[in-house]
């Protein structure tokens, strides 16, 4: 297991209607608060996909292209941010309808 957070490019990308985000939490960050959030291009929170303590390992999280109210979002660029403890990694994805 690596010593830093690894976040792979979401797949598929571009996507419609859903995509999977894969990330790895290293042993030194095991059991740290972990948060995975989707943002729009304006930096506004679209949806929080994950907010819990996770053990070291590799995880897959699916986003169905919906917002926090369950409504489908429009086509465009979105960002996914994973924060594990005080460590943050960001990725970019494209929803095409």
Beta strands, then each sheet from edge to edge (+ up, - down):
strand 1: 6-7
strand 2: 19-25
strand 3: 32-40
strand 4: 45-54
strand 5: 57-63
strand 6: 76-84
strand 7: 87-95
sheet 1: 1+ 2- 5+
sheet 2: 4+ 3- 6+ 7-
end
